[in-house]
């Protein structure tokens, strides 16, 4: 599904927004997959990511089909009110096409989106197509707690990375064949991307005794053999909005 819809910017100018939603597999419903806000979004990428979601659900024995959505914008170039308008209008367009609903298609946060955007989507669905739906709050996951979200959702993916690595190192074959230690204590690592997943994975790995010596981002890299403090790096990111 390709959608084009207009919004009014804070300066009064109109702008047409392009968005995509792909449902890869309907063999199990609802379909499940995030909504990303990025200038690099295109239909081909969205199809590929939706396909990967089907595989991920199947591997984890999660009874959902795969889906994905993308909005072709850089969220840093829009105010909070403009982003809210984009989310609410996108939700209405998805409702028109039957591409959202607790038992049909359930979006989630992805690159450039968070619980805030999911809250706007949930509120719009609940007060439009889902006004009679007792399960309306289930139209998205990753919502704020005030909209029926769950505690720990923000850090869940990064925590999963840490737990996956810990279990990998506990495998006797890995220890004997690769010569890896069975604990993270004293090990060094590099994070590719200091977003939601990377930042929380880094926090949990450091807490487990490992040392982060490098960060790789799309436009820069950081290396420190003595280790990088995740809290200090996060504060820097917030202060300088990078």
C-alpha positions as CSV (number, residue, x, y, z in Angstrom):
1,X,0.0,0.0,0.0
2,X,1.4,3.4,-1.0
3,X,-0.3,6.5,0.5
4,X,0.1,10.2,-0.3
5,X,-1.6,12.6,2.0
6,X,-1.3,16.4,2.7
7,X,-0.5,18.1,6.0
8,X,-0.3,21.7,7.0
9,X,3.1,22.7,8.4
10,X,3.3,25.1,11.3
11,X,4.2,27.9,8.9
12,X,0.9,27.4,7.0
13,X,2.4,25.7,4.0
14,X,1.0,22.4,2.6
15,X,3.2,19.4,2.2
16,X,2.4,16.0,0.7
17,X,3.7,13.1,2.8
18,X,4.5,9.7,1.2
19,X,4.0,6.5,3.3
20,X,4.0,2.7,2.7
21,X,2.5,-0.2,4.5
22,X,3.3,-3.8,3.4
23,X,1.6,-7.0,4.7
24,X,3.9,-9.8,3.6
25,X,2.0,-12.8,4.9
26,X,-1.7,-13.2,5.9
27,X,-1.4,-16.9,6.8
28,X,-1.6,-15.9,10.4
29,X,-3.3,-12.8,11.7
30,X,-2.8,-10.1,12.8
31,X,0.2,-9.1,10.7
32,X,2.9,-7.4,12.8
33,X,5.6,-4.9,12.1
34,X,7.0,-1.5,12.9
35,X,6.5,2.0,11.4
36,X,9.7,3.9,10.6
37,X,10.2,7.5,9.9
38,X,13.1,8.0,7.5
39,X,14.0,9.9,4.3
40,X,15.5,6.7,2.9
41,X,12.2,4.7,3.1
42,X,11.0,3.2,-0.2
43,X,8.6,0.5,-1.2
44,X,11.3,-2.1,-2.0
45,X,12.9,-1.7,1.4
46,X,9.5,-1.9,3.2
47,X,8.7,-5.1,1.3
48,X,12.0,-6.6,2.4
49,X,11.5,-5.7,6.0
50,X,8.0,-7.0,6.0
51,X,9.3,-10.3,4.7
52,X,11.9,-10.5,7.5
53,X,9.1,-9.9,10.0
54,X,7.4,-13.0,8.8
55,X,10.6,-15.0,9.2
56,X,11.2,-13.6,12.7
57,X,7.7,-14.4,13.9
58,X,8.0,-17.9,12.5
59,X,11.4,-18.5,14.1
60,X,10.1,-17.3,17.5
61,X,6.9,-19.3,17.1
62,X,4.9,-16.0,17.3
63,X,1.5,-16.6,15.6
64,X,1.6,-13.4,13.4
65,X,2.3,-12.6,9.8
66,X,4.9,-10.1,8.8
67,X,4.3,-6.4,8.0
68,X,6.2,-3.1,7.9
69,X,5.5,0.6,7.3
70,X,7.6,3.6,6.4
71,X,6.9,7.3,6.2
72,X,9.3,9.2,4.0
73,X,10.4,12.0,6.3
74,X,13.2,13.0,8.6
75,X,11.4,13.4,11.9
76,X,14.1,15.9,13.1
77,X,12.8,18.4,10.5
78,X,9.2,18.5,12.0
79,X,7.8,19.9,15.2
80,X,5.9,17.7,17.7
81,X,2.6,19.0,16.5
82,X,3.5,18.3,12.9
83,X,4.5,14.8,13.7
84,X,1.3,14.3,15.6
85,X,-0.7,15.4,12.5
86,X,1.3,13.0,10.3
87,X,0.6,10.1,12.7
88,X,-3.1,10.8,13.0
89,X,-3.6,11.3,9.3
90,X,-1.6,8.2,8.5
91,X,-3.8,6.2,10.9
92,X,-7.0,7.4,9.2
93,X,-5.6,6.5,5.8
94,X,-4.7,3.0,7.1
95,X,-8.2,2.7,8.5
96,X,-9.7,3.5,5.1
97,X,-7.7,0.7,3.5
98,X,-8.3,-1.8,6.3
99,X,-4.6,-1.9,7.1
100,X,-4.8,-1.5,10.9
101,X,-6.7,-3.2,13.7
102,X,-6.1,-5.5,16.7
103,X,-7.0,-8.7,14.8
104,X,-5.8,-7.5,11.4
105,X,-2.6,-5.4,11.3
106,X,-0.7,-4.2,14.4
107,X,2.1,-1.6,14.0
108,X,4.9,-0.9,16.5
109,X,7.8,1.6,17.0
110,X,10.8,1.4,14.6
111,X,13.5,3.8,13.4
112,X,12.5,7.4,14.1
113,X,9.3,6.5,16.1
114,X,8.6,5.8,19.7
115,X,5.9,5.3,22.3
116,X,4.7,8.8,21.7
117,X,3.9,8.1,18.0
118,X,2.2,4.9,18.9
119,X,0.1,6.8,21.5
120,X,-1.2,9.1,18.8
121,X,-1.9,6.2,16.4
122,X,-3.8,4.3,19.2
123,X,-5.8,7.3,20.2
124,X,-6.8,8.0,16.5
125,X,-7.8,4.4,15.9
126,X,-9.7,4.2,19.1
127,X,-11.8,7.3,18.3
128,X,-12.5,6.5,14.7
129,X,-12.7,3.0,13.2
130,X,-12.2,1.3,16.6
131,X,-14.8,3.3,18.6
132,X,-16.9,0.1,19.1
133,X,-13.9,-2.3,19.3
134,X,-13.4,-3.6,22.9
135,X,-9.8,-4.4,22.0
136,X,-9.1,-1.0,20.3
137,X,-6.0,-0.4,22.5
138,X,-4.4,-3.5,20.9
139,X,-4.2,-1.8,17.5
140,X,-0.5,-1.0,18.1
141,X,2.2,-2.2,20.5
142,X,5.0,-0.1,22.1
143,X,2.4,2.3,23.4
144,X,2.8,4.5,26.5
145,X,1.6,3.1,29.8
146,X,-1.3,5.6,29.7
147,X,-2.6,3.9,26.6
148,X,-2.3,0.3,27.8
149,X,1.4,-0.2,27.1
150,X,3.6,-2.6,29.2
151,X,6.6,-1.8,31.4
152,X,10.0,-2.7,30.0
153,X,8.9,-2.4,26.3
154,X,11.4,0.4,25.5
155,X,14.4,-1.6,26.6
156,X,13.1,-5.1,25.6
157,X,14.9,-5.4,22.2
158,X,18.3,-4.3,23.6
159,X,17.8,-6.6,26.6
160,X,17.1,-9.4,24.1
161,X,20.5,-8.7,22.4
162,X,22.3,-9.0,25.7
163,X,20.4,-12.2,26.7
164,X,21.1,-13.7,23.3
165,X,24.8,-13.1,23.6
166,X,24.9,-14.5,27.2
167,X,23.1,-17.7,26.0
168,X,25.4,-18.0,23.0
169,X,28.5,-17.9,25.3
170,X,27.0,-20.6,27.6
171,X,26.9,-23.0,24.7
172,X,29.6,-25.7,25.2
173,X,30.3,-25.9,21.5
174,X,31.0,-22.2,21.3
175,X,33.4,-22.3,24.2
176,X,35.3,-25.3,22.9
177,X,35.4,-24.4,19.2
178,X,35.9,-20.7,19.3
179,X,37.7,-20.5,22.6
180,X,35.4,-17.8,23.9
181,X,35.0,-17.4,27.7
182,X,31.7,-18.4,29.2
183,X,31.1,-15.0,30.7
184,X,30.9,-11.4,29.4
185,X,33.1,-10.2,32.2
186,X,36.2,-8.6,30.7
187,X,35.1,-8.9,27.1
188,X,35.1,-5.9,24.7
189,X,32.6,-5.1,22.1
190,X,31.6,-2.5,19.5
191,X,28.0,-1.3,18.9
192,X,26.7,-0.5,15.4
193,X,24.1,2.2,16.0
194,X,23.4,4.0,19.2
195,X,19.6,4.1,18.9
196,X,17.0,2.4,21.1
197,X,18.3,-1.1,20.5
198,X,22.0,-0.3,20.6
199,X,21.9,1.9,23.6
200,X,20.1,-0.5,25.8
201,X,22.1,-3.5,24.6
202,X,25.2,-1.5,25.5
203,X,23.9,-0.7,29.0
204,X,23.1,-4.3,29.7
205,X,26.4,-5.6,28.3
206,X,28.4,-3.1,30.4
207,X,26.4,-4.0,33.5
208,X,27.3,-7.6,32.9
209,X,31.0,-6.8,33.0
210,X,31.8,-6.2,29.3
211,X,33.5,-3.0,28.0
212,X,32.3,-1.0,25.0
213,X,35.3,0.3,23.1
214,X,33.5,1.6,20.0
215,X,30.3,3.1,18.5
216,X,29.6,3.1,14.8
217,X,26.9,5.5,13.5
218,X,25.7,6.3,10.0
219,X,27.8,9.5,9.8
220,X,30.5,9.1,12.5
221,X,32.4,6.6,14.7
222,X,33.8,6.7,18.2
223,X,36.6,4.6,19.6
224,X,38.1,4.5,23.2
225,X,40.2,1.6,24.3
226,X,39.5,2.5,27.9
227,X,35.7,2.0,27.5
228,X,32.7,4.3,26.7
229,X,30.2,5.1,29.5
230,X,26.7,4.5,28.0
231,X,25.1,7.0,30.4
232,X,27.5,9.8,29.5
233,X,27.1,9.1,25.8
234,X,23.3,9.2,26.1
235,X,23.5,12.5,27.9
236,X,25.7,13.9,25.2
237,X,23.2,12.7,22.6
238,X,20.3,14.4,24.4
239,X,22.1,17.7,25.0
240,X,23.4,18.1,21.4
241,X,20.4,16.4,19.8
242,X,22.5,14.1,17.6
